[in-house]
């Protein structure tokens, strides 16, 4: 019985968090993606742990699913995917610099930098978003809990209003999938990606 209660409680928490999301902030995130894409800019994602997994998942979705069939493709880079560079930077400089150092190599004025942190206080994400903001590059913070530091730093704060890390991670992927679907509809129209074609075959 305890397990069943846990299941119901978790599902209810996800539902209530979805119900309380700001549709305006998601709309703004969609437009930020479109602006970077149309300007030919790069979109960077980053995070630690589960947030890093979400950052990597989203980048993969846009490199393939949202790009297949487009002449101009999304240029989305996950900063926590290059393990050797992260380890070298962490070892030689410091953990707080693992995201800001690659940004210094690549960042351009038309780019978009997305920092993902449940608490909003991950020091390496804070430092990277601060650098991007100081250099006039568009920034998005994706957070949970109370939003933390990056929620105050970024141009756009996309907040999962829940005091739970696992639910926060679930909500962040829902938001990324909404943005991906919006981009596919806007730029692919009746020409669906290979991902959508594959899904229809196997159902």
C-alpha positions as CSV (number, residue, x, y, z in Angstrom):
1,X,0.0,0.0,0.0
2,X,2.8,2.4,0.8
3,X,4.2,2.0,-2.7
4,X,0.9,2.7,-4.3
5,X,0.6,5.9,-2.2
6,X,4.1,6.9,-3.3
7,X,3.1,6.4,-6.9
8,X,-0.1,8.5,-6.6
9,X,1.7,11.2,-4.7
10,X,4.5,11.5,-7.3
11,X,2.1,11.6,-10.2
12,X,0.0,14.2,-8.5
13,X,3.1,16.3,-7.8
14,X,4.0,16.2,-11.5
15,X,0.5,17.1,-12.6
16,X,0.2,20.0,-10.2
17,X,3.6,21.4,-11.2
18,X,2.6,21.2,-14.9
19,X,-0.6,23.0,-14.1
20,X,1.4,25.8,-12.4
21,X,3.9,26.3,-15.2
22,X,4.2,29.8,-16.7
23,X,3.1,29.4,-20.3
24,X,4.4,32.9,-21.0
25,X,8.0,31.8,-20.0
26,X,7.7,28.8,-22.3
27,X,6.5,30.9,-25.2
28,X,9.5,33.2,-24.6
29,X,11.8,30.2,-24.6
30,X,10.4,29.1,-27.9
31,X,11.0,32.6,-29.4
32,X,14.5,32.6,-28.0
33,X,15.3,29.3,-29.8
34,X,13.8,30.7,-33.0
35,X,15.8,33.9,-32.7
36,X,19.1,32.0,-32.2
37,X,18.3,29.5,-35.0
38,X,17.3,32.2,-37.5
39,X,20.4,34.2,-36.8
40,X,22.6,31.2,-37.2
41,X,23.7,31.2,-33.6
42,X,24.7,28.3,-31.4
43,X,22.5,27.1,-28.5
44,X,24.4,25.9,-25.5
45,X,23.0,23.7,-22.7
46,X,24.7,22.7,-19.4
47,X,24.0,21.2,-16.0
48,X,25.2,18.8,-13.4
49,X,24.0,15.3,-12.7
50,X,20.4,14.8,-13.8
51,X,20.3,18.3,-15.1
52,X,23.4,17.5,-17.2
53,X,21.5,14.5,-18.6
54,X,18.6,16.7,-19.5
55,X,21.0,19.2,-21.2
56,X,22.5,16.3,-23.2
57,X,19.1,14.8,-24.1
58,X,17.8,18.2,-25.3
59,X,20.9,18.8,-27.4
60,X,20.6,15.4,-29.0
61,X,16.9,16.0,-29.8
62,X,17.7,19.2,-31.6
63,X,20.7,17.9,-33.5
64,X,18.6,15.1,-35.0
65,X,14.9,15.3,-34.4
66,X,14.3,19.0,-34.8
67,X,16.9,19.3,-37.5
68,X,16.4,16.4,-39.9
69,X,14.9,17.7,-43.1
70,X,16.0,21.3,-42.6
71,X,18.6,23.0,-44.9
72,X,19.7,25.0,-42.0
73,X,20.0,22.9,-38.9
74,X,20.0,23.7,-35.2
75,X,23.5,24.1,-33.8
76,X,23.0,22.9,-30.2
77,X,26.0,22.0,-28.0
78,X,25.8,20.4,-24.6
79,X,28.8,21.7,-22.6
80,X,28.8,18.7,-20.2
81,X,29.2,16.2,-23.0
82,X,32.9,16.6,-23.5
83,X,34.2,14.6,-20.5
84,X,38.0,14.9,-21.2
85,X,37.8,18.7,-21.4
86,X,35.6,18.9,-18.3
87,X,38.1,16.8,-16.3
88,X,41.1,18.8,-17.5
89,X,39.4,22.1,-16.6
90,X,38.2,20.8,-13.2
91,X,41.7,19.4,-12.4
92,X,43.8,22.3,-13.7
93,X,41.6,25.3,-13.0
94,X,38.5,24.3,-10.9
95,X,35.1,22.7,-11.0
96,X,33.4,26.1,-11.2
97,X,35.0,26.7,-14.6
98,X,34.0,23.6,-16.5
99,X,31.3,25.4,-18.4
100,X,32.6,29.0,-18.7
101,X,36.0,27.9,-20.2
102,X,34.4,26.2,-23.3
103,X,32.1,29.2,-23.7
104,X,35.1,31.4,-24.0
105,X,36.2,29.3,-27.0
106,X,32.9,29.4,-28.9
107,X,30.4,32.1,-27.7
108,X,29.1,34.6,-30.3
109,X,26.6,37.5,-30.2
110,X,23.8,35.6,-31.8
111,X,24.0,32.6,-29.4
112,X,21.7,31.4,-26.7
113,X,23.1,29.9,-23.4
114,X,20.8,27.7,-21.3
115,X,21.8,26.8,-17.7
116,X,19.9,24.0,-16.0
117,X,20.1,23.7,-12.2
118,X,17.4,22.4,-9.8
119,X,18.4,24.7,-7.0
120,X,19.6,27.4,-9.3
121,X,22.8,27.7,-7.3
122,X,25.2,25.4,-9.1
123,X,28.4,27.4,-9.0
124,X,29.6,26.3,-12.5
125,X,26.3,27.2,-14.1
126,X,26.2,30.5,-12.3
127,X,29.6,31.4,-13.6
128,X,28.8,30.4,-17.2
129,X,25.5,32.3,-17.3
130,X,27.2,35.4,-15.7
131,X,29.9,35.3,-18.4
132,X,27.3,35.0,-21.2
133,X,25.2,37.8,-19.7
134,X,28.2,40.1,-19.3
135,X,29.1,39.5,-22.9
136,X,25.6,40.5,-24.1
137,X,24.6,37.0,-25.1
138,X,21.0,35.8,-24.5
139,X,20.6,33.5,-21.4
140,X,17.9,31.2,-20.1
141,X,17.8,29.7,-16.6
142,X,15.9,26.5,-16.0
143,X,15.3,25.8,-12.3
144,X,13.1,24.3,-9.7
145,X,12.8,24.9,-5.9
146,X,13.1,28.7,-5.4
147,X,15.0,29.5,-8.6
148,X,18.3,30.4,-6.9
149,X,21.0,32.6,-8.3
150,X,20.6,31.8,-12.0
151,X,16.9,32.6,-11.9
152,X,18.0,36.2,-11.1
153,X,20.9,36.3,-13.5
154,X,19.3,35.1,-16.7
155,X,17.3,37.1,-19.2
156,X,14.6,34.5,-19.1
157,X,13.7,32.3,-16.1
158,X,11.8,29.1,-16.8
159,X,10.9,27.8,-13.4
160,X,9.4,24.4,-12.3
161,X,7.5,25.5,-9.2
162,X,8.2,22.5,-7.0
163,X,10.5,21.6,-4.1
164,X,11.5,18.3,-5.5
165,X,14.5,17.5,-7.7
166,X,13.1,14.5,-9.5
167,X,9.9,16.3,-10.5
168,X,12.0,19.3,-11.5
169,X,14.0,17.1,-13.9
170,X,10.8,15.6,-15.3
171,X,9.3,19.1,-15.9
172,X,12.5,20.4,-17.6
173,X,12.3,17.6,-20.2
174,X,8.6,18.3,-20.8
175,X,9.5,21.9,-21.5
176,X,12.3,21.0,-23.8
177,X,10.0,18.7,-25.7
178,X,7.4,21.4,-26.0
179,X,10.0,23.7,-27.5
180,X,11.2,21.0,-29.8
181,X,7.7,20.3,-31.1
182,X,7.1,24.1,-31.6
183,X,10.3,24.4,-33.6
184,X,9.4,21.3,-35.8
185,X,6.0,22.8,-36.4
186,X,7.4,26.2,-37.3
187,X,10.3,25.1,-39.6
188,X,9.3,21.6,-40.8
189,X,5.5,22.0,-41.1
190,X,4.3,19.0,-43.2
191,X,7.8,17.7,-43.6
192,X,8.3,15.8,-40.3
193,X,11.6,14.7,-39.0
194,X,12.9,11.2,-39.3
195,X,12.2,10.9,-35.6
196,X,8.5,11.5,-36.1
197,X,8.4,9.2,-39.1
198,X,10.1,6.4,-37.1
199,X,7.6,6.8,-34.3
200,X,4.7,6.4,-36.6
201,X,6.2,3.2,-38.1
202,X,6.6,1.4,-34.8
203,X,3.3,2.3,-33.2
